[in-house]
């Protein structure tokens, strides 16, 4: 009997909590919708100067920096979609991914100490750290690799290259197998090749076939566009470049500055400049609407497909204000306001669900 009574109490408590939570969600939702109806809309443009709310003004002089303008710069994950794989690479990329992804995933773990060291050496030489993937396709990141032509070590350095950079190469001593010393030599070679060719795909091809062979291919092609030049390179050199691009995609999840030609890079920079201009416009051409309720910034950013950086600059302190039950002057780019008005109920509902879920978990 006692056990039965305890069970019933527990059962009723659980159902009472669920019922209460449901009522809480409904009340919050209703109050938020009611408060929204009394919100005030204020239009802002480059010419407007009137503010009818207590929000702080946005500094319209602050524009988004021109990201990735330098070909040596590191990649930004937000912009990775700009680095499209060349259509001639697509079949090779799919096949290479299928064969190598598992092995390279393991290499990310056991090879991390080597990759960290290479990042440091390449960065000190002003080179993109993604060039370390050359080492993956040259030797599978193994120091003991020796080719039929005598290239040795993780970076597959030839004897004359080792001697030129002062590496010890004698019986019982071959510093081409030393990870750090060979990386420093490879960095020197890559810098020299870039100074000559000025295009990363030409550099990667020349690292395999030699700068003489690359010069001859460029002369025959009458162009410095790699995708034209490659027709005059050996099959080995062409595959070398393709393997590098595919390896970059496996490790990074996308392409980058070293997987595109200078012509393609120019298109990327133009797109980035346009994106930066659009962000600047979003910061200056805005509309402010007063809202109440548990609107969640993450849900707003996702639902309105707005840049998170832009949203945060326009709406500092929004989450704290709404959490305290205060009204908030939500500021949105003009082109996002219609989307908010059309979807405000769904946005608020998702925000409330997230709020309740977080409260229950805590």
C-alpha positions as CSV (number, residue, x, y, z in Angstrom):
1,X,0.0,0.0,0.0
2,X,2.8,2.4,0.9
3,X,4.6,1.6,-2.3
4,X,1.4,2.2,-4.3
5,X,0.9,5.6,-2.6
6,X,4.5,6.7,-3.3
7,X,4.2,5.6,-6.9
8,X,0.9,7.6,-7.3
9,X,2.5,10.7,-5.8
10,X,5.5,10.5,-8.1
11,X,3.2,9.9,-11.1
12,X,1.0,12.9,-10.3
13,X,4.1,15.1,-9.6
14,X,5.5,14.3,-13.1
15,X,2.2,15.0,-14.8
16,X,1.7,18.2,-12.8
17,X,5.1,19.5,-13.8
18,X,4.5,18.7,-17.5
19,X,1.0,20.4,-17.3
20,X,2.6,23.4,-15.5
21,X,5.4,23.7,-18.1
22,X,2.8,23.6,-20.9
23,X,0.8,26.4,-19.2
24,X,4.0,28.4,-18.8
25,X,4.9,28.1,-22.5
26,X,1.4,29.1,-23.5
27,X,1.4,32.1,-21.2
28,X,4.8,33.2,-22.3
29,X,3.8,32.8,-26.0
30,X,0.6,34.7,-25.6
31,X,2.2,37.6,-23.7
32,X,5.0,37.8,-26.2
33,X,2.5,38.0,-29.1
34,X,0.4,40.6,-27.3
35,X,3.5,42.7,-26.6
36,X,4.6,42.4,-30.2
37,X,1.4,43.9,-31.4
38,X,2.1,47.1,-29.5
39,X,5.7,47.4,-30.9
40,X,6.8,50.5,-32.7
41,X,8.5,50.4,-36.1
42,X,11.1,53.1,-36.9
43,X,12.7,53.3,-40.3
44,X,16.3,54.1,-40.7
45,X,18.3,54.9,-43.8
46,X,21.5,56.7,-44.5
47,X,19.6,60.0,-44.4
48,X,17.5,59.3,-41.3
49,X,18.6,60.8,-38.0
50,X,15.5,60.3,-35.7
51,X,15.6,57.8,-32.9
52,X,12.4,57.1,-30.8
53,X,13.8,54.3,-28.7
54,X,16.4,54.1,-25.9
55,X,18.8,51.9,-27.9
56,X,22.4,53.1,-28.6
57,X,23.2,54.3,-32.1
58,X,25.1,52.2,-34.5
59,X,28.4,53.6,-35.8
60,X,27.7,53.6,-39.5
61,X,31.4,54.4,-40.2
62,X,32.4,50.9,-39.1
63,X,32.5,48.7,-42.1
64,X,33.3,45.0,-42.4
65,X,37.0,44.4,-43.2
66,X,37.9,43.0,-46.6
67,X,38.5,39.5,-45.5
68,X,41.0,37.3,-47.2
69,X,42.3,40.0,-49.5
70,X,45.8,38.7,-49.1
71,X,46.5,35.4,-50.9
72,X,48.8,34.4,-48.0
73,X,45.9,35.0,-45.5
74,X,44.3,32.1,-43.6
75,X,40.8,31.0,-44.6
76,X,37.6,32.0,-42.9
77,X,35.1,29.2,-42.5
78,X,32.2,31.6,-43.4
79,X,33.7,32.2,-46.8
80,X,34.9,28.7,-47.7
81,X,32.0,28.2,-50.1
82,X,33.7,30.7,-52.5
83,X,36.5,28.2,-53.2
84,X,34.8,26.0,-55.8
85,X,36.6,23.0,-57.2
86,X,37.3,23.2,-60.9
87,X,34.8,21.1,-62.9
88,X,37.7,19.0,-64.4
89,X,38.6,17.9,-60.9
90,X,35.2,16.7,-59.8
91,X,35.5,13.0,-60.8
92,X,39.0,12.7,-59.4
93,X,38.0,14.4,-56.2
94,X,35.1,11.9,-55.6
95,X,37.3,8.9,-56.3
96,X,40.2,10.2,-54.2
97,X,37.9,11.0,-51.2
98,X,36.4,7.5,-51.4
99,X,39.8,5.9,-51.3
100,X,41.7,8.1,-48.8
101,X,39.3,9.7,-46.3
102,X,39.6,6.9,-43.7
103,X,43.4,6.8,-43.8
104,X,43.6,10.6,-43.7
105,X,41.2,10.8,-40.8
106,X,43.5,8.6,-38.8
107,X,46.5,10.7,-39.9
108,X,44.8,13.9,-38.4
109,X,45.3,12.2,-35.0
110,X,48.7,10.5,-35.2
111,X,50.2,13.2,-37.4
112,X,49.1,16.2,-35.3
113,X,52.5,16.9,-33.7
114,X,54.1,17.0,-37.2
115,X,51.4,19.2,-38.6
116,X,51.6,21.6,-35.7
117,X,55.4,21.9,-36.3
118,X,54.9,22.4,-40.0
119,X,52.2,25.1,-39.4
120,X,54.8,27.1,-37.3
121,X,57.6,26.7,-39.9
122,X,55.4,27.6,-42.9
123,X,53.8,30.6,-41.1
124,X,57.2,32.0,-40.1
125,X,58.1,31.9,-43.8
126,X,55.0,33.7,-44.8
127,X,53.5,30.7,-46.5
128,X,49.9,29.3,-46.2
129,X,50.0,26.5,-43.6
130,X,47.8,24.4,-45.9
131,X,50.9,23.7,-48.0
132,X,51.7,21.0,-45.4
133,X,49.3,18.7,-47.3
134,X,52.1,18.5,-50.0
135,X,53.9,16.4,-47.4
136,X,50.9,14.0,-47.2
137,X,50.9,13.3,-50.9
138,X,54.7,13.2,-51.2
139,X,55.3,10.6,-48.5
140,X,52.2,9.9,-46.6
141,X,53.9,11.8,-43.8
142,X,56.5,9.1,-43.4
143,X,60.2,10.1,-42.8
144,X,61.6,6.8,-44.2
145,X,60.0,7.2,-47.7
146,X,62.6,6.9,-50.6
147,X,61.5,7.2,-54.2
148,X,63.1,5.4,-57.2
149,X,64.7,8.8,-58.2
150,X,66.4,9.2,-54.8
151,X,64.0,11.7,-53.3
152,X,64.0,11.1,-49.5
153,X,62.1,12.0,-46.4
154,X,58.6,13.4,-45.6
155,X,59.0,16.2,-48.2
156,X,60.8,13.9,-50.8
157,X,63.8,16.2,-51.2
158,X,66.4,15.4,-53.9
159,X,70.1,15.2,-53.0
160,X,71.0,18.5,-54.7
161,X,68.2,20.2,-52.8
162,X,69.4,18.9,-49.5
163,X,73.0,19.9,-50.2
164,X,71.9,23.4,-51.4
165,X,70.2,24.0,-48.1
166,X,73.0,22.6,-46.0
167,X,71.5,19.3,-44.8
168,X,73.8,16.5,-43.7
169,X,73.8,13.7,-46.2
170,X,76.4,11.0,-45.7
171,X,76.6,7.4,-44.5
172,X,74.5,7.1,-41.3
173,X,73.2,10.7,-41.6
174,X,70.5,11.9,-43.9
175,X,68.8,15.0,-42.5
176,X,66.2,14.9,-45.3
177,X,64.5,12.4,-43.0
178,X,64.3,14.9,-40.1
179,X,60.8,16.3,-40.0
180,X,61.6,19.9,-38.9
181,X,64.8,20.4,-40.9
182,X,63.2,19.0,-44.1
183,X,60.2,21.2,-43.6
184,X,62.4,24.3,-43.4
185,X,64.1,23.3,-46.7
186,X,60.7,22.7,-48.3
187,X,59.5,26.1,-47.1
188,X,62.5,27.7,-48.8
189,X,61.8,25.8,-52.1
190,X,58.2,26.8,-52.0
191,X,59.0,30.4,-51.5
192,X,61.4,30.4,-54.4
193,X,58.8,28.7,-56.7
194,X,56.1,31.2,-55.7
195,X,58.5,34.1,-56.3
196,X,58.9,32.8,-59.9
197,X,55.4,31.6,-60.8
198,X,53.1,33.6,-58.4
199,X,50.3,31.0,-58.6
200,X,49.9,28.2,-56.1
201,X,48.8,25.6,-58.5
202,X,51.8,26.3,-60.7
203,X,54.0,26.1,-57.6
204,X,52.6,22.8,-56.5
205,X,53.0,21.4,-60.0
206,X,56.6,22.7,-60.2
207,X,57.4,21.1,-56.8
208,X,56.9,17.8,-58.5
209,X,58.1,18.3,-62.1
210,X,60.7,21.0,-61.5
211,X,60.7,24.7,-62.4
212,X,62.3,24.0,-65.8
213,X,59.5,21.7,-66.9
214,X,56.9,24.1,-65.6
215,X,58.5,27.0,-67.6
216,X,58.4,24.9,-70.8
217,X,54.7,24.0,-70.2
218,X,53.8,27.6,-69.7
219,X,55.6,28.6,-72.9
220,X,53.8,25.9,-74.9
221,X,50.4,26.8,-73.4
222,X,50.9,30.5,-74.0
223,X,49.1,31.0,-70.7
224,X,49.7,31.1,-67.0
225,X,46.3,29.7,-66.2
226,X,47.1,26.3,-64.6
227,X,44.0,24.6,-66.1
228,X,45.4,25.5,-69.5
229,X,49.0,24.7,-68.7
230,X,48.3,21.3,-67.2
231,X,47.6,19.9,-70.7
232,X,51.4,20.3,-71.3
233,X,52.5,18.6,-68.1
234,X,53.3,15.0,-67.5
235,X,50.5,12.7,-66.2
236,X,52.5,12.4,-62.9
237,X,52.6,16.2,-62.4
238,X,48.9,16.6,-63.3
239,X,48.0,13.9,-60.8
240,X,50.3,15.5,-58.2
241,X,48.3,18.7,-58.3
242,X,44.9,16.9,-58.3
243,X,46.0,14.8,-55.2
244,X,47.0,18.0,-53.4
245,X,43.6,19.7,-54.1
246,X,41.7,16.5,-53.1
247,X,43.8,16.1,-49.9
248,X,43.1,19.8,-49.0
249,X,39.4,19.0,-49.4
250,X,39.6,16.0,-47.1
251,X,41.5,17.7,-44.4
252,X,39.9,21.1,-44.5
253,X,36.4,20.2,-45.8
254,X,36.7,22.7,-48.6
255,X,39.2,24.3,-51.0
256,X,41.3,27.4,-50.2
257,X,43.7,29.9,-51.7
258,X,46.2,27.2,-52.6
259,X,43.7,25.1,-54.5
260,X,42.7,27.8,-57.0
261,X,44.4,29.7,-59.8
262,X,45.2,33.4,-59.7
263,X,42.3,34.0,-62.1
264,X,39.9,32.1,-59.8
265,X,41.4,34.0,-56.8
266,X,40.6,37.3,-58.4
267,X,36.9,36.2,-58.7
268,X,36.9,35.2,-55.0
269,X,38.3,38.6,-54.0
270,X,35.6,40.3,-56.0
271,X,32.9,38.2,-54.3
272,X,34.4,39.0,-50.9
273,X,34.5,42.7,-51.7
274,X,30.8,42.5,-52.7
275,X,30.0,40.6,-49.5
276,X,31.8,43.2,-47.4
277,X,29.9,46.0,-49.1
278,X,26.6,44.2,-48.4
279,X,27.5,43.8,-44.8
280,X,28.3,47.5,-44.6
281,X,24.9,48.3,-46.1
282,X,23.2,46.0,-43.6
283,X,24.8,48.0,-40.8
284,X,23.6,51.4,-42.1
285,X,20.3,50.7,-43.9
286,X,18.2,49.4,-41.0
287,X,14.8,49.3,-39.4
288,X,14.1,49.1,-35.6
289,X,11.1,47.5,-34.1
290,X,10.4,47.3,-30.4
291,X,9.8,43.7,-29.2
292,X,9.1,41.8,-26.0
293,X,9.3,38.2,-25.2
294,X,11.8,35.4,-25.1
295,X,13.2,35.9,-28.6
296,X,16.5,34.0,-29.0
297,X,19.3,35.6,-31.0
298,X,20.5,32.3,-32.4
299,X,17.0,31.5,-33.7
300,X,16.6,35.0,-35.2
301,X,20.0,34.7,-37.0
302,X,19.1,31.3,-38.4
303,X,15.5,32.1,-39.4
304,X,16.3,35.4,-41.0
305,X,19.5,34.1,-42.7
306,X,21.4,37.1,-41.4
307,X,25.1,37.3,-40.8
308,X,25.7,36.7,-37.1
309,X,28.4,39.4,-36.9
310,X,26.0,42.0,-38.4
311,X,23.2,40.9,-36.1
312,X,25.3,41.2,-32.9
313,X,26.6,44.6,-33.9
314,X,23.1,45.9,-34.5
315,X,21.6,44.3,-31.3
316,X,24.1,44.4,-28.4
317,X,22.7,43.2,-25.1
318,X,19.5,41.9,-26.7
319,X,19.5,38.5,-24.9
320,X,20.0,40.0,-21.4
321,X,17.3,42.7,-21.9
322,X,14.7,40.2,-23.0
323,X,15.6,37.8,-20.3
324,X,14.9,40.5,-17.7
325,X,11.4,41.1,-19.3
326,X,12.4,44.5,-20.7
327,X,11.3,45.7,-24.2
328,X,14.1,45.7,-26.8
329,X,14.6,47.8,-29.9
330,X,15.4,45.0,-32.4
331,X,17.3,46.4,-35.3
332,X,17.4,44.6,-38.6
333,X,18.7,45.3,-42.1
334,X,15.8,46.7,-44.2
335,X,15.7,43.6,-46.5
336,X,15.2,41.3,-43.4
337,X,12.3,43.1,-41.8
338,X,9.6,41.6,-44.1
339,X,11.0,38.1,-43.4
340,X,10.8,38.8,-39.7
341,X,7.2,40.1,-39.8
342,X,6.1,37.1,-41.9
343,X,7.7,34.5,-39.6
344,X,7.6,36.2,-36.2
345,X,5.2,33.6,-34.7
346,X,7.3,30.7,-35.7
347,X,10.5,32.5,-34.6
348,X,9.0,33.2,-31.1
349,X,7.7,29.7,-30.8
350,X,11.1,28.2,-31.6
351,X,12.7,30.6,-29.1
352,X,10.3,29.7,-26.4
353,X,10.8,26.0,-27.0
354,X,14.6,26.5,-26.7
355,X,14.1,28.6,-23.5
356,X,11.9,26.0,-21.8
357,X,14.2,23.2,-22.9
358,X,17.2,25.0,-21.4
359,X,15.2,25.8,-18.2
360,X,14.2,22.1,-17.7
361,X,17.7,20.9,-18.4
362,X,19.1,23.3,-15.8
